Amino acid sequence: MMGDSVENGPLLMDLAFPYRLLGAGGSRRECLFLLHGSGVDETTLVPLARQIAPDAVLIAARGRIPHEDGFRWFERITPTRFEQESILAETAAFAAFAGEAAKRHGLDLARATFLGYSNGANLVSSLMLLHPGIVRGAALLRPMPVLEMPVLDQAPAATLIGTRALIIAGAADETYGPFAPALVMLLSRHGSEIDARIIPSGHEIGDPDAAIVRQWLVGPAAIQRS
């Protein structure tokens, strides 16, 4: 389902991924990159992002792979297996996109947070591992690890020291919830500071997620990073 009531903002097509720039102007420094789940579009996370950070600049990006009535970030083989070449290609493209979008709109990637849900969260975690240095802060809602061992073996020796990741799994998310601990271990092993939560939810997201992310964003570690 697409976002029904979001801020007005044109769909920009000047970079590799379609996106909407929302809340730009003024002296705001806080920025959220929004990466939606499968089968929807860039508008769907905007209401949640506004609960989390009402005054932030939003880069609401759209995945490039058609899926059902919307889009996704990379091809899948089954609900829990994904096309590795597609992940590599789309992650590399998004790494370039993030840098170009930040430069074009006067944003500081070191102060940005990447908010991803489901397939979008999986793109963010892959971005952290395959292109270290782009993501310093990530809020991952209902994620799972998607990179398979041959790809991980060929990945750069990613050091994620100095990065923070919030991982929120749903206790009743029977398909994806059981994979969350493996992602926690993977990112921790590479040096990221992890805050892992489990909430009484399925795969859907809502107000409890917004409250947790909002608190995490203004926590002591976030203040130190800024």
C-alpha positions in Angstrom: 0.0 0.0 0.0 1.4 3.4 -1.0 1.5 6.3 1.5 -1.9 8.0 1.5 -1.0 11.3 3.3 2.5 12.4 2.8 4.2 15.8 2.3 4.0 17.2 -1.1 7.3 16.8 -3.0 8.1 16.0 -6.6 9.6 12.6 -7.6 13.1 13.6 -8.6 14.7 11.5 -11.4 18.1 13.3 -11.7 20.1 10.5 -9.9 20.4 6.7 -10.2 17.4 6.1 -7.9 14.1 8.0 -8.0 13.6 9.9 -4.8 11.7 12.7 -3.0 13.5 15.4 -1.0 11.3 16.5 1.9 11.8 19.1 4.5 14.8 20.8 2.8 15.8 24.3 3.6 16.6 26.3 6.7 19.3 25.2 9.1 18.3 21.6 9.7 21.2 19.2 9.9 19.4 16.0 10.7 18.8 13.8 7.7 17.1 10.4 7.2 17.5 8.3 4.1 14.3 6.2 3.8 14.4 2.7 2.2 10.9 1.1 1.9 9.9 -2.5 2.0 8.8 -4.8 -1.0 5.9 -4.0 -3.2 5.4 -0.4 -2.2 7.2 2.9 -3.0 9.2 5.7 -1.4 6.1 7.4 0.2 5.3 4.6 2.6 8.0 5.4 5.3 7.4 9.1 5.3 4.7 9.1 8.0 6.8 6.9 10.3 9.9 9.1 9.7 7.9 12.2 10.7 7.0 10.5 13.9 10.6 9.7 14.5 12.2 13.0 13.5 9.6 15.7 12.7 12.2 18.3 11.6 14.6 16.2 9.7 15.4 16.4 6.0 14.2 13.2 4.3 15.6 11.5 1.3 12.8 9.0 0.4 14.3 6.8 -2.2 12.6 4.2 -4.5 14.0 0.8 -5.3 14.5 0.0 -8.9 13.2 -3.5 -9.1 9.4 -3.8 -10.0 7.6 -6.0 -7.5 3.8 -6.5 -7.4 2.2 -3.0 -7.4 5.4 -1.3 -6.3 9.2 -1.8 -6.1 11.9 -3.6 -4.2 15.7 -3.1 -3.8 17.0 -6.4 -5.3 15.8 -9.6 -6.9 14.7 -12.5 -4.7 14.8 -16.2 -5.3 12.5 -17.2 -2.4 11.2 -15.1 0.5 14.5 -15.8 2.4 17.0 -16.2 -0.5 18.1 -13.4 -2.7 20.0 -13.0 -6.0 23.5 -12.1 -5.0 24.5 -10.4 -8.3 21.5 -8.1 -8.0 22.4 -7.2 -4.4 26.0 -6.4 -5.5 24.8 -4.2 -8.4 22.0 -2.4 -6.5 24.1 -1.8 -3.4 27.0 -0.3 -5.5 24.5 1.9 -7.2 23.0 3.1 -4.0 26.4 3.8 -2.4 27.0 6.2 -5.3 23.5 7.6 -5.1 23.8 8.4 -1.4 27.0 10.3 -1.9 25.7 12.2 -4.8 22.4 13.1 -3.1 24.2 14.3 0.0 26.5 16.5 -2.1 23.7 17.9 -4.3 21.5 18.9 -1.3 24.2 20.0 1.1 23.8 17.1 3.6 26.4 15.5 5.8 26.5 11.7 5.4 28.3 11.4 8.7 25.2 12.8 10.4 22.7 10.9 8.3 20.6 7.9 9.5 19.5 5.2 7.1 16.0 4.0 8.0 15.2 0.8 6.3 12.2 -1.6 6.5 12.3 -5.3 5.5 13.9 -5.4 2.0 15.1 -1.8 2.4 16.7 -2.7 5.7 18.5 -5.5 4.0 19.8 -3.1 1.4 21.2 -0.9 4.2 22.9 -3.7 6.0 24.5 -4.9 2.8 25.6 -1.4 2.1 27.3 -1.3 5.5 29.3 -4.5 4.7 30.1 -4.0 1.1 30.7 -0.2 1.1 31.9 0.7 4.6 32.1 4.4 5.2 28.7 5.4 3.6 26.5 4.5 6.6 27.3 5.7 10.1 23.9 5.2 11.6 21.3 2.6 10.6 17.8 1.8 12.0 16.8 -1.6 10.6 13.2 -2.7 11.0 12.4 -6.4 10.5 15.8 -7.2 8.7 17.6 -10.4 8.0 21.1 -11.0 6.6 21.0 -11.5 2.8 24.6 -11.8 1.7 25.8 -15.4 1.1 29.2 -16.7 2.1 30.9 -16.4 -1.4 29.9 -12.8 -1.5 31.0 -12.1 2.0 34.3 -13.8 1.4 34.9 -11.4 -1.5 33.7 -8.3 0.3 36.3 -5.8 1.5 37.5 -6.2 5.1 34.8 -4.0 6.4 35.4 -2.2 9.6 32.3 -0.8 11.1 33.9 0.7 14.2 32.3 4.1 14.7 28.9 3.0 13.3 25.7 2.4 15.1 22.8 0.1 14.2 19.4 -0.4 15.7 17.8 -3.7 14.8 14.1 -4.2 15.7 12.6 -7.7 15.1 9.0 -8.8 15.6 8.4 -11.6 18.0 5.6 -12.9 15.9 7.4 -12.4 12.6 7.7 -16.1 11.9 9.4 -15.8 8.5 12.1 -13.1 9.1 12.3 -12.7 12.9 14.4 -15.9 13.5 17.1 -14.5 11.2 17.6 -11.2 13.1 20.2 -12.6 15.7 22.5 -13.7 12.8 22.5 -10.1 11.5 23.2 -8.8 15.0 26.2 -11.1 15.2 27.4 -10.3 11.7 27.4 -6.5 12.2 28.8 -6.8 15.7 31.7 -9.0 14.4 32.7 -6.1 12.1 32.7 -3.6 14.9 29.3 -1.9 14.7 27.6 -0.8 18.0 24.4 -2.7 18.0 21.1 -2.0 19.9 18.9 -5.1 19.3 15.2 -5.1 20.2 12.4 -7.6 19.9 8.8 -6.2 20.1 5.4 -8.0 20.2 4.7 -7.5 16.6 4.7 -9.4 13.3 6.4 -8.2 10.2 4.3 -5.0 10.2 5.7 -1.8 11.7 4.1 1.1 13.5 4.0 3.3 16.6 6.2 1.1 18.8 9.0 1.1 16.2 8.8 4.9 15.8 9.1 5.4 19.6 12.2 3.1 19.8 13.9 4.7 16.9 13.2 8.2 18.2 14.7 7.4 21.6 17.7 5.7 20.0 18.4 8.7 17.7 18.7 11.1 20.7 20.6 8.6 23.0 24.0 9.3 24.4 25.9 7.5 21.6 24.0 9.6 19.0 24.9 12.8 20.8 28.6 11.7 20.9 28.5 10.9 17.2 27.2 14.4 16.3 
